[in-house]
Amino acid sequence: MNRDRMPERAAPVTAGKVREITAISNPLVKEIRALALKKYRDQSRRFVAEGLKLVTDALEKEWPVHYLVHAKSASDQPALQAAAARARARGATILETTAKVLGAITRRDNPQTAIGVFSQRWLEIGDIRPATGELWIGLDRVRDPGNLGTILRTADAFGASGIILIGDCTDPFSLEAVRATMGSIFHVPLARASEAQFLPWRAGWPGSVVGTHLSGAADFRSFAYGEGPVLLLMGNEQQGLTPALAGACNALLRIPMSGEADSLNLAVATALVAFHIRQRYLPPIGAGAGNS
C-alpha cells in the first residue's frame, strides 16, 4: 500500500451497480479497508459505518453514500433489501460479499452483515448560530475514540445542538469512534477548530460559557446557566482544559465526589453536566420513545 496516497481505485463501476466480490485482494475491498487509517479518510473524505442500523440512520439523514457492502447470505432480509435499494437509487455501488471479506474490512472476527461507506460532514465553526436554550459541547484535545463516540451519543440523547472539537482531537470518523456513537454520528453536527481559531469565535458567544475544572468554584448542580445558549467546555482526559480555554469560561464548574476517586471518565463527566443543563428540555418519562 502506498504510504502517501489512497490505494489505486478499482476500474470505474456504474453508479448503482450490484457486484459480487469474494476476494479480500479485490481493489474495491482494498480501497474500503484503507479507510481504517486516518490519512486515507482525510484524503478521500470518506469513512466506514458498520451495521444495518447505522447504514439506515445515515441513509435517512441523507448522508452521501458511496458503497453498501453486505453479506450475500443476508440478502433476503427485508430491512437490508430496503437499505440497498435506497443506497442504489442514490448512486451507491452495492457489493455482495462473504463474512470473511466483511471481517477483513472491519477487522472483526464476527462482523456485521452490512457496512456503508459515506462522505464525512463537517460544520464550519463560523456557521454556528446558537439559539436560546441550545447546548453546544466543546471538547479540548479528546484523545480516546471510545470517549468521543460516547459523548456524541450522549449529546444526541440529551438534545445537544452540536460538538466542537478543539485542537488535536481523535478522529470522530474512525471505526472505533463511529461504533461507539451507535448511529449518533449521523445526528449530531460536528465542527472543529484550533485553539487559536476557537478563542476569537468564542468571544462572540451570546450566552454562558462554562467548563469543568479541578479549581472550579461552582457546583455544576446549582450554577445559574441562564436562558441563552450554553457552551460547555470539557478538557483533555489527562490534563483538563488548557489555561487559555479555562480563562475563556464565564465560570469553572466542579462535580462533587465523596469516594476515593479523584476524577471521572471524560464521557461520564460530560454526561452528568450535559444532562443537568438540558434536563428542563427533556420529555417526562413515558412521553417519548427515547426513554430508557
N, C-alpha and C positions, 0 to 999 in steps of 0.2 A: 504494500500500500504506500503510495506517495506521501511523504511527510508534510508536504506543503499545500496540497490541494485535494479536493474530493477525488475518490477513485473515478476512473473513466466511466461515463454513463453507458448503459446498455444501448443497443440500437434503438432509435426512436420507436415508440409504440403509439398507436392511435388512442387518443383520449377516449376513455370509457370502455376500452377493450378489456376482455377477460382472458387471462393467460394462466396456464398451469405450469408450476415450477416445482421441481422435486430436488434440485441440486443446490447445496449450500454455495457452490462455486459460481452460480449464476450471477452475472453482472448486476442485475437488479437487486439481488439479495445482498451483494457486497455493498452496493450503494446505500441500502437501508441500514445495514449493520454499521456502516461508518458513522451513522448519526449517534452512536453511543459515545462518540468523542466530541467534546465541546468545539474544537476547531472546525470540525465538519458541520456541526449545527450552525456555527456562526457563518461559515462560508455559504451554506445553502439556505439559511434562514428557515430551516425545517426541523421537525422533531418527531419522535415516535410516541404514540399513546397506546397503551396496552389495554385490551379488554373491550368487550362489546358495549358495556355501559359508557366507557369514556369515548369510544368512537361515536356512539349515538348522541351523547351530550355535545360533542364537537359539531356534528352534522346539524343538530337542532339549533345551535348557535351560529351556524353558517360560517364556520372556520374554513378557509381554503384547504381542500383535501387533494392529495396527490396520489396516494396509494391506499388501498384497503387490502390487507393480506389476511387470509383466513384458512383454517384447516378445511380441506376438501371434505373430510368426514363429517363436518358440521354444516355443510352447505344446505341441508334440508330444514334447518331451523328457521322458522318464520321471522324472528327478530333479526337474524343475520341476513336473510334474504332482503328484508326491508332496508337495512342499512346499506347493503351492497348496491341495491337499486338506486338509492338516493345518492350514494357516492359516485356511481357510474354516470348518473344523469348530470352530475356537476363536473364531469370530465376526469374523474379519477380512474386509474388503471386498477382493475381487480385482479389480485393474484391468488389463485387457489394452490395450496401447498400442503406440506406434511407437518406433523408436530415437531419433527426433527429440525426442519428449516425454521419454524417459528421459535423453537428453543434457541437456535443459533442466533437469531436476530435479537431476541430479548435477553439472552444469556441466562435462561432459567431452565431447570430440568422439567418443570411442569408448566409450560407456557399457556397463556390464554388462547382461546380458539380464534381470536381476531385481534389485529392491531391496525392502526391507521398512521399514515404519515401526513402531517399537517404543516402549514406555514405558521411561523411564530407571529405573535401580535404584541406590539409594544405601544403604549400610550406616551406621547411626548409630555414631559412634565409641565411645560408651558401651556398645554391644552387642558390642564386640570382646572375645573371651575367649581370649587366646593360650595355646596349649598347648606343652608341651615339644617342641623340635625345629622349631617353626614359624619362618618368616621373614616379617616384615612390613616393607614399604618405605614410608618417609615421604618425600615429595617437597616441598621448600620452594620455592614460587613458580616452579615449572617453567612456562616460557612457550611453548616450541615444541611444537606438536601432534604433529609427527613424532617428537620425542624421547619424549613421553609415550606415544604409541601403541607405540613400540618397547619402552619399559620395561614396558608392560603385557604385551606378547608375551613378553619375557624372563622376567618374573615367572611367567607361565603355564608356560613351558618348564622352568623350574627348580623348580617346585612351591612358589613363594611363596604364602602364605595370603591376601594382600591388599595393597592400596596405600592409603595415606592421603595426600590432597592437603592441604597446609598453606598457608594464606594465599591470595594472589591467583594462582591457577594457571589455565592454559589449560583449556578445556572438553574433557574426555575424550570427550564425545559429539558433538564437531564432526566434519564429514565427513572432514577430514584425519587427525584422531586415530584415528577408527574404522577408516579404511583401513589405517593403519599397524599396528593391532593384529592384523590378519589373522584376526579372529574371537575373539581372546583377551579382548576387551571383555566377552564373554558368559561367561567362565570365571573371571575374577579379581574378587573383591569390591572395591568402591571405597567409601572413606569420605572425608569432607572436614571440615576444622576450621580456624578461625582460629588464629593462634599463641597467642592468649590462651586459647582453648579447649583447645588441644593440650597445653600445658605442664602444667596440673594433671592431665590424664589420664595423661600420661607418667609422672608421679610414682608411679603405681600399677603400672607395668610390671614384671612378675615376673622378667625376665631381663636380658640385656645390651642397652644402647642405644649404638650406635656411629655415627659419621658420618665421611665423608671431608672432609679439610680441609688447606689448604696448610701449616698449622702443626702438623699431626698428627705425633706422635712414634712411633706404632706402625705397623709394616709389616702391611698387611692380610693377608698370607700367613701370618704367624706369630702373630697375635694369638689368644689363647685366648678364644673366644666363649662357652664354657660349654655346659652341657646344656639350659639353659632356652631359652625363645623369644628370638629376636634381633630387635630393631628397628633397621633400617638407615636412617639419615637422609642424604639427598642434597640438596645445595643448589642454588640458582638457577644457571643456566648461566654468568652473568657474575660474580655476587657471592658465590657459595657460600652456606653456611649463615649465618643471622643469628647475632649474638653470643649471643642467648638460646637458640637451638636448639643451637649448638655447646656452650654451657655445660650443656645438659641431657644431653649424652652422657657415658657412663662412660669412653669412650676416643675419641680422634680418630685416624683412620687416614690413611695415605698410600699411594698407588700409586707405586712407584718407576719412574722412566723414565730412559733413557740417551741419548735423542736430543735434538734441539733444541727439540722442543715443550715448552711449559711447562704444558700441561693436556690433558685428554682430553674428548671429547664426553661429555655427561652420560649418554646411554644406554649408551655403551661402558663408562664407569667403573662405572655401576650393574651392568652385566652381569658385569664382572670380579669385583666383590666379592660379588655375589649367588651367582655360580657357586661361588666358594670356600666360602662359608658353607653352601651346600646340597649340595656335591659328595658327601658321605658318604651322602646320602639318594637319590642318583640311581642308576638301574639301570645295571649294567655294559653295555658295548657288546654288542649282539646280543640283550639280554634284553627289550627293549621296542620297541614300534612307533615310539616317538618319537625314536629315534636318528637323527641326520642326518649 
